[in-house]
Amino acid sequence: MKSELRLGIAGLGTVGAKVAQLIERKAELLAERVGRSIRITAISARDRSRGRGFDADGMAWFDDPVELAEKGEIDAFVELIGGADGVARQAVEAALSRGIPVVTANKALLAHHGVALARLAAENDTEILFEAAVAGGIPAIKTMREALSANEVSRVYGILNGTCNYILTRMEKEGISFDACLKDAQALGYAEADPTFDIGGFDAAHKLAILTSLAFGTEISLESIFIEGISKITIADIVAAAELGYRIKLLAVALNTDSGIEQRVHPAMIPARSSLAQVDGVTNAVAIDSDLLGSILLAGPGAGGAATASAVLSDIMDVAGGFVPPTLGLPPSRLQPYHRARMRAHEGGYYIRLAVFDRVGAFASIASRMAENGISLESIVQRKADRRAGEGTAPVILVTHDTTEAAIRAALEGLSRDGHLSGEPQMIRIEDLD
Amino acid sequence: MKSELRLGIAGLGTVGAKVAQLIERKAELLAERVGRSIRITAISARDRSRGRGFDADGMAWFDDPVELAEKGEIDAFVELIGGADGVARQAVEAALSRGIPVVTANKALLAHHGVALARLAAENDTEILFEAAVAGGIPAIKTMREALSANEVSRVYGILNGTCNYILTRMEKEGISFDACLKDAQALGYAEADPTFDIGGFDAAHKLAILTSLAFGTEISLESIFIEGISKITIADIVAAAELGYRIKLLAVALNTDSGIEQRVHPAMIPARSSLAQVDGVTNAVAIDSDLLGSILLAGPGAGGAATASAVLSDIMDVAGGFVPPTLGLPPSRLQPYHRARMRAHEGGYYIRLAVFDRVGAFASIASRMAENGISLESIVQRKADRRAGEGTAPVILVTHDTTEAAIRAALEGLSRDGHLSGEPQMIRIEDLD
């Protein structure tokens, strides 16, 4: 059996403590599987005195994680502090500069600085592993970086945020409003006190930025992602989607198009019979289209201490085994610059829900504004007007054939100028997944 | 860059030729990703003269694959001949005996001789890689052996045979009989001229035997699998399943129970809303339940030249990278003996379709036979009798609450003795997947 692998862990919150507990509890199993024992030799966290469910005797304590990374007697550094900058970044840089491999669950760090860190790793003949940073316990990174290593990927997409999926699932199944679901999610610990990062689509965007780089061999470009959150989705949209044979999910999509790469995170209507539509609650899913495999789908827990710890341990086992592919799938020098596709040119069907004043000429205006922008309609449904509040307002639901977002926006602006809309129109992309 | 990896490939059928073509076509990409170039230095196939879409100049030709394995100037041996015994086995044993790692897509070889081969590999300090042997392009082996390396698995199950899934999907969607679907599958190349291996459940059983060993750290036990094929499934069953909210799939299941391991391959009714129920056509799916991850699901192409070649290449890349986990996830000496669970004791709901003579006393007999075997019924549906052929025969569909197969069989034997059944009863397990 090879010599033991000495680990330094910085950050002992839910995930970090779970990793340490599992290394203690499953020591024998892990050693048998990788042919080498794994031992934590150094730790760092904010509060030294707190009990964390594992025996820290014999582990060197560092108040400063950067010092641990710089001076700890370790063969691998596990960063579970979080945050794109600050000590997490400094500690990771310190470890890589010593040629020590880094295991991290830090999506923000990678989405913002992944290419620079991959370069630093390569310069020091080491790598970064980050299975836990994307889609929790789903082996998305391993699949992309190893299982698909002979493939060229054309599209990667999925449901990457458990909070949003939990809220949308409950809205659909129980008919509860977005605000009420969000409150429940916060009470259950599925959403933060400030939920913007999740429900605004930013968390999913960070994960997508990393997947995109692995998928297409390009530099990471978080700032190029079109991001729209779920807070404007109403029960009316969810009901209309169901009637049309769709379900609404917060979808993250990256496509390799002729004009460049398209990355977007937004609510989408997907066919109710598709595999992705069955992904409910806090579950995540990643689908990958590639030249040799066609389509594959991975689904599983997107978050949670045990699932995230499982992914961190899988990376630690890979380090113990001795081989890790290049951080971003290719040597950093071979990553292509990111070229952004013309987003407005994306063709697809759209769902549009309008609140229209119930008066003569409204329907004619809708029809002509759509026609003048070259939009053909697959279906139009007008509900009965609600006349309780003075002049009646009728909800009108349109489903378009393939068109562009630019055309839709122009048509809606025209309609608004015509004075027929009593409120903001809702527009949701339709993704006709297989 | 490290020295090149020299490959010997034995077997140049659809998959073998595709692997060789891809190594030629994607040479640069593969070398960049693994930091090492990959070159085929030796080949063996039945017919030397046939063109196969790649340039064989500079590759040593062997008429005998065993000789290639014994004497080829190679760093890894790729076995794509097939068959549990004969030259495939001899060649693999020859390569392992030289300490050369083996990449294979041969499920029969592994299901029958996997443990002995794993021992031979370990004795010679090498390993066998077999991603392509189970579920084609789905990274089931990599996920089980690497991504879940810190997990203890409690259940692995899935749809492991594309031919059966294609037939069942078409029967359901188009209302075509089993025989007609089978003929189409044969015409399309989805089924062999002798389809027994696929539709009898044996192909799925081979794959399950391998997954079970990886899941539970036990020796492989193909002979312990309860196997039932799909040839008795009728359109009537599929229609009844849909009415009850289920779909019928050929399911492969391995469970770790208190009394031992249960392995079975049989048609099952699974909830129509489950993720597995959406897996249509030739697609495969593998679901794994484990302590840390809860449940994960992988779905993708279960067969086909490109998908299988992709899995073979993923293994070749792992060999090039230099680390491979133990063949069966643990050193062979640590594999536990296989203990078989008492199959008849498996509790679950059952669907039963009876053809009952439409006469006084039939229903009373059903009710009392079920009651005396402790079976409670969730639903009973009796259709109108068909009186065209003399004495009428009425189809009766029963859905039971949780019971055992032994109880069901006893009740059906009682009913048969009572003389009320006009034909063989149909019995399909209900699997209430999440």
Interface residues (C-beta under 8 A of the other chain):
Chain A: L22 K26 L29 L30 E32 R33 V34 G35 E131 G137 I138 P139 K142 T143 E146 A147 L148 S149 A150 N151 E152 R273 S274 S275 Q278 V279 S290 D291 L292 L293 G294 S295 I296 L297 L298 A299 G300 P301 A306 A307 A309 S310 A311 L313 S314 M317 D318 G321 G322 F323 P325 P326 G329 L330 P331 R334
Chain B: L22 K26 L29 L30 E32 R33 V34 G35 E131 G137 I138 P139 K142 T143 E146 A147 L148 S149 A150 N151 E152 R273 S274 S275 Q278 V279 S290 D291 L292 L293 G294 S295 I296 L297 L298 A299 G300 P301 A306 A307 A309 S310 A311 L313 S314 M317 D318 G321 G322 F323 P325 P326 G329 L330 P331 R334
